[in-house]
Amino acid sequence: TIMALMDSLLNAAMSAIGNQNGEGGQQNAALGMLMELVQQSGGIGNLMAKLQQGGLGDALNSWISTQSSNQSVSGSDLQQALGGNAIEQVAAKFGLNGQQAGDLLAQYLPNLVDSATPEGKVQDADGFGLDDLASLVLKNLVK
């Protein structure tokens, strides 16, 4: 199944990251949480829509755009935009609190959205599934 494939891809990505540096645990948690958030939202397009509605439209546009550099957001910005509960739920699975989870997600989410929209168009993300996310993780986030 796709989920089994996802799990194995994600595990491969995470172990590769974990072996590279001491921050592997944090990075693993961040990647795992990104996957969870995308799943909970029903896809990266929906997650982007939530960020837009949650008041992070300007930051989101900078992540999507090929013209500008990614605007940074804080963990609390993400918590407000997505609703504290969404991040709390994801955080609990990884043994973190909402604030820690928000801060970690704030580091990685801009790159994820950026990579999901290579042409600088929101529509790019519509066909961007979890399998794409896993291969992206392997390509871009493992450096």
Protein Blocks (a to p, Z undefined) as FASTA:
>chain_A
ZZlmmmmmmmmmmmmmmmmpmklmmmmmmmmmmmmmmmmnopaklmmmmmmmnopmmmmm
mmmpmkbccddddfklmmmmnopklmmmmmmmnopafklmmmmmmmmmmmmmmmmmmnop
aklmmmmcfklmmmmmmmmmmZZ
